[in-house]
Amino acid sequence: MNFLAHIYLSGDNDLIKIGNFMADGIRGKQYENFPLDIQKGIILHRAIDTYTDAHPIFRQSTKRLHENYHHYAGVIVDVFYDHFLAKNWNSYSNEKLEDFVARFYQSLDKNIDILSDKTRNFMPYMIQHNWLVSYQTVEGITKILTQMDSRTNNQSKMRFANTELVKFYSEFENEFTLFFKDIQNISSEKLKQL
């Protein structure tokens, strides 16, 4: 799962959302240095990632990409799945995507003092280019994948993955829909435990 799904799966608590959002940059037990709800978000993020990586439907999606993208296949599917969440947002939320995202950006700004340095550094760029809303379109996803590819010095070739997205669009969308039901249940259970 990528940014949008992690935020969405965090429930209504802004700090859990923020912790889940910035968790990739937090190593080992560093999460213990953050407020309790941020810690919960980081723990939730890790549980979501572990569950996702082992899920047979997610693995089915990544298999389609392994030949061309090797160990980046999972990262690409995470982005694809965020696209389908954004595109079909009205099936998952009564709130407009633009409003949900605007509220999240406001909560980042309001809690800037507790964000990790990494999050603080890329946050202005993310907000300026409205990444989370841009996920709705194939063009937006292509931009994101191109930016991610440049961070690997174009070694990952992720910028070309939109080709597979378009070619296998209905397969990826069906897999996302089935998978997302499971991850919603798992996330909800994990939140109750936290």
C-alpha positions in Angstrom: 0.0 0.0 0.0 1.1 3.5 -0.8 0.4 6.9 0.9 -3.3 7.2 0.3 -4.2 3.7 1.4 -2.1 4.0 4.5 -3.8 7.2 5.5 -7.3 5.9 4.7 -6.8 2.7 6.6 -5.8 4.7 9.8 -9.3 5.6 10.9 -10.2 9.1 12.1 -7.3 9.9 14.4 -5.1 12.5 12.8 -1.9 11.4 14.6 -2.4 7.8 13.8 -2.8 8.9 10.1 0.4 10.9 10.3 2.3 8.0 12.0 1.1 5.6 9.3 2.0 8.1 6.6 5.6 8.7 7.7 6.4 5.2 8.9 8.6 4.2 6.0 11.3 6.6 7.2 11.2 5.4 10.8 13.7 2.5 11.5 13.6 -0.1 14.2 12.6 1.2 17.6 13.0 4.9 16.6 9.2 5.0 16.6 9.3 5.0 20.5 10.6 8.6 20.3 7.2 9.8 19.0 3.9 10.5 20.8 1.8 7.4 21.5 -0.8 7.9 18.6 2.1 8.5 16.1 3.6 5.2 17.4 0.3 3.4 16.8 0.3 4.7 13.3 3.8 3.4 12.7 2.9 0.0 14.1 -0.3 -0.1 12.0 1.8 0.7 8.9 4.2 -2.1 9.6 1.3 -4.6 10.1 -0.3 -3.4 6.8 2.9 -3.9 4.9 3.6 -7.3 6.4 0.1 -8.5 5.6 0.2 -7.0 2.1 3.5 -8.4 1.0 2.3 -12.0 1.9 -1.2 -11.7 0.5 -1.8 -14.0 -2.5 -3.8 -11.4 -4.5 -1.1 -8.8 -4.0 1.6 -11.3 -5.1 -0.5 -12.2 -8.1 -0.4 -8.5 -9.1 3.4 -8.3 -8.6 4.0 -11.4 -10.7 2.8 -9.5 -13.7 5.6 -7.0 -13.2 8.6 -9.1 -12.0 10.1 -9.8 -15.3 10.6 -6.1 -16.1 10.9 -4.5 -12.6 12.3 -7.3 -10.4 12.2 -6.2 -6.7 10.5 -2.9 -7.5 7.3 -4.8 -8.6 5.8 -4.6 -5.1 6.5 -0.8 -4.9 4.8 -0.3 -8.3 1.7 -2.4 -7.3 1.5 -0.3 -4.1 1.2 2.8 -6.4 -1.2 1.1 -8.7 -3.5 0.1 -5.8 -3.5 3.8 -4.6 -4.6 4.7 -8.1 -7.6 2.4 -7.8 -8.4 3.6 -4.4 -8.4 7.2 -5.6 -10.2 6.5 -8.8 -13.0 4.6 -6.9 -12.9 6.8 -3.8 -16.7 7.2 -3.7 -17.0 3.5 -3.1 -14.9 3.8 0.1 -15.8 7.2 1.6 -18.7 9.6 1.8 -16.2 12.5 1.9 -14.9 13.8 -1.4 -11.2 12.8 -2.0 -10.2 16.5 -2.4 -11.7 17.3 1.1 -10.1 14.2 2.7 -6.7 15.1 1.3 -7.0 18.8 2.2 -7.8 17.9 5.8 -4.8 15.6 5.9 -2.5 18.3 4.5 -3.9 20.6 7.2 -3.1 18.1 10.0 0.4 17.7 8.7 0.9 21.4 8.8 -0.7 21.7 12.3 1.6 18.9 13.6 4.8 19.9 11.7 6.9 19.9 15.0 6.4 16.1 15.4 7.0 15.1 11.8 10.2 13.2 10.9 12.8 15.3 9.0 12.2 13.2 5.9 8.5 13.9 6.0 9.1 17.6 6.7 11.4 17.8 3.7 9.1 16.3 1.0 5.8 17.6 2.4 5.8 21.0 0.7 6.5 19.3 -2.7 3.8 16.7 -2.1 1.2 19.4 -1.2 2.2 21.7 -4.0 1.8 18.9 -6.6 -1.2 17.4 -4.7 0.2 13.9 -5.1 -2.7 12.2 -3.3 -5.4 13.6 -5.6 -3.2 13.1 -8.7 -3.4 9.4 -8.0 -6.9 9.4 -9.6 -5.5 9.4 -13.1 -3.1 7.3 -15.1 -1.2 10.5 -15.9 -0.8 11.3 -12.2 0.4 7.8 -11.5 2.9 8.0 -14.4 4.3 11.3 -12.9 4.7 9.6 -9.5 6.4 6.6 -10.9 8.8 8.8 -12.9 9.7 10.7 -9.8 10.3 7.5 -7.9 12.4 6.2 -10.8 14.6 9.3 -10.7 15.3 8.6 -7.0 16.8 5.2 -8.1 18.9 7.0 -10.8 16.4 5.5 -13.3 17.7 2.0 -12.5 14.2 0.7 -11.5 12.6 1.7 -14.8 9.4 2.4 -12.9 8.7 5.3 -15.2 7.7 2.7 -17.8 5.3 0.7 -15.6 2.3 2.7 -16.8 2.5 0.4 -19.9 1.5 -2.6 -17.8 -1.0 -0.6 -15.8 -2.8 0.3 -19.1 -2.4 -3.2 -20.6 -3.7 -5.1 -17.6 -5.9 -2.4 -16.2 -9.0 -4.5 -15.4 -6.9 -7.3 -13.9 -5.1 -4.9 -11.5 -8.4 -3.2 -10.6 -10.2 -6.5 -9.9 -7.2 -7.6 -7.7 -7.2 -4.4 -5.9 -10.9 -4.6 -5.2 -10.7 -8.1 -3.7 -7.5 -7.3 -1.8 -8.8 -4.1 -0.3 -11.7 -5.8 1.4 -9.2 -8.0 3.3 -6.8 -5.1 4.2 -9.7 -3.0 5.5 -10.7 -5.8 7.9 -7.2 -6.5 9.0 -6.5 -2.7 9.6 -9.7 -2.3 11.5 -8.8 -5.2 13.8 -5.3 -3.9 14.3 -6.6 -0.5 15.2 -8.8 -2.1 17.9 -5.8 -3.9 19.4 -3.8 -0.7 19.5 
